[in-house]
Amino acid sequence: MHKKVIRQKGWLIFFSLLMILLGGCSYQWLASPSGTKIAIPLFINETFQYGLEETLTKSIREEFILDGRLEITEKEEADLILQGKITHYFNEPLSEVAIAVEEYRVRMDILVSLISVKDGKTIWEKNLGEITSYSSMEMIQTEDEAVRESGKKIGQKLIELIDSIVEG
């Protein structure tokens, strides 16, 4: 009898602690809290770097999906259109050891516009740039990884810019 009471109290304490720990946590799935839909068509590539537009556009779209505040859709269903072009791309060495290059830097500049579908007016047009270094000794080890990382950072900047308009 005594062991049964101790076991019941143990379970009671365990579940009480579990409820306290989980009580403050809540999760809610929201497709788009603002209800705003955005189209992000393939960026135009004005550089000689083949395939850069696909990698950049994909990275930017992925950031918007991860953020979740705006729903990505096709132009026909969108409230906003985010269109852009890659104006400059550089992959340059940063440091050299003997005859080998140890560290590189990818620099990408874009011109991007946010357009309201309702009236067709350009809400804003911005020049953005991003620099990402890479090296065989770092987390980002290849030029492709640096391009994707730059795309993520540009996507995050764009989310902040657009969110201030949608929320404001």
C-alpha positions in Angstrom: 0.0 0.0 0.0 2.8 2.4 0.9 4.6 1.8 -2.4 1.4 2.5 -4.3 1.0 5.9 -2.7 4.6 6.8 -3.3 4.3 5.7 -7.0 1.1 7.8 -7.4 2.7 10.9 -5.8 5.7 10.4 -8.2 3.5 10.3 -11.2 1.6 13.3 -9.9 4.8 15.3 -9.4 6.1 14.2 -12.9 2.9 15.3 -14.7 2.8 18.6 -12.7 6.3 19.4 -13.7 5.6 18.4 -17.3 2.6 20.7 -17.4 4.6 23.6 -15.9 7.3 23.2 -18.5 5.0 22.8 -21.4 2.3 25.2 -20.2 4.2 28.3 -21.5 4.8 26.8 -24.9 2.3 26.9 -27.7 2.5 26.4 -31.4 0.2 27.6 -34.0 0.3 27.0 -37.7 -0.4 30.1 -39.7 -0.2 30.0 -43.5 0.1 33.8 -43.7 -0.8 36.0 -40.7 -1.0 39.1 -42.8 -3.1 37.3 -45.5 -0.8 38.9 -48.1 0.4 36.9 -51.0 3.6 37.6 -52.8 5.0 36.4 -56.2 8.8 36.1 -56.6 9.5 35.5 -60.3 12.9 34.3 -61.4 15.4 37.2 -61.1 17.1 38.5 -64.2 20.8 37.8 -64.4 22.9 40.6 -65.9 26.2 38.9 -65.1 28.2 36.3 -66.9 27.8 33.9 -64.0 25.7 31.0 -65.4 22.7 29.8 -63.3 23.1 32.6 -60.6 19.5 33.7 -61.1 18.1 30.3 -60.2 20.2 29.9 -57.1 19.5 33.4 -55.8 15.7 33.2 -56.5 15.5 29.8 -54.9 17.4 31.0 -51.8 15.2 34.1 -51.5 12.0 32.1 -51.8 13.2 29.6 -49.2 13.7 32.5 -46.7 10.2 33.7 -47.3 8.8 30.2 -46.8 10.8 29.8 -43.6 9.6 33.2 -42.3 6.0 32.3 -43.1 4.5 35.8 -42.8 3.8 36.1 -46.5 2.4 33.4 -48.7 4.4 32.8 -51.9 2.1 32.3 -54.9 1.9 32.9 -58.7 1.6 36.4 -60.2 -2.1 35.9 -61.0 -3.0 35.3 -57.3 -0.5 37.7 -55.7 -1.0 41.0 -53.9 2.6 42.0 -54.3 5.3 41.1 -56.8 9.0 41.1 -55.8 11.1 41.3 -59.0 14.8 41.8 -59.3 17.9 41.6 -61.3 21.4 40.7 -60.4 23.5 43.6 -61.5 27.0 42.6 -60.3 28.8 39.4 -59.3 32.3 39.1 -58.1 34.3 36.1 -56.8 37.6 37.4 -55.6 40.5 36.1 -53.6 41.0 37.6 -50.1 44.1 35.9 -48.8 46.9 33.8 -50.4 49.4 31.5 -48.8 52.5 30.7 -50.9 51.0 29.9 -54.4 47.5 28.8 -53.2 44.5 31.1 -52.5 43.2 30.4 -49.0 40.1 32.5 -48.8 37.7 34.0 -51.3 34.8 36.5 -51.2 31.6 36.4 -53.2 30.0 39.8 -53.7 26.5 40.1 -55.3 24.6 43.3 -56.0 20.9 43.3 -57.0 18.3 45.8 -58.0 14.9 44.8 -56.6 11.4 46.3 -56.9 8.2 45.6 -54.9 5.1 46.2 -57.0 1.5 46.4 -55.9 -0.7 44.2 -58.1 -3.8 46.2 -57.3 -2.7 49.4 -58.9 0.5 48.3 -60.7 2.6 50.9 -58.9 6.1 50.3 -57.7 6.1 50.6 -53.9 9.8 50.8 -53.7 13.0 50.0 -55.6 16.2 49.2 -53.8 19.8 48.4 -54.5 21.0 45.7 -52.2 24.3 43.9 -51.9 25.8 41.1 -50.0 29.3 39.8 -49.4 30.0 36.3 -48.2 33.5 34.9 -47.6 34.4 31.2 -48.0 37.4 29.0 -47.4 38.2 25.3 -47.1 38.7 26.0 -43.4 35.3 27.6 -42.8 31.7 26.4 -42.6 31.1 27.9 -46.1 33.6 26.1 -48.2 32.6 26.5 -51.9 31.6 29.3 -54.2 28.1 27.7 -54.6 27.6 27.6 -50.8 28.7 31.3 -50.6 26.1 32.2 -53.3 23.4 30.4 -51.4 24.4 32.1 -48.2 24.3 35.5 -49.9 20.9 34.6 -51.2 19.7 33.8 -47.7 21.0 37.1 -46.3 19.4 39.1 -49.2 16.1 37.2 -48.6 16.2 38.2 -44.9 16.8 41.8 -45.8 13.9 41.7 -48.2 11.6 40.2 -45.6 12.4 43.0 -43.2 11.8 45.7 -45.9 8.5 44.1 -47.0 7.3 43.3 -43.5 7.6 47.0 -42.5 5.2 47.9 -45.4 2.7 45.0 -44.9 2.6 45.5 -41.1 2.7 49.3 -41.2 
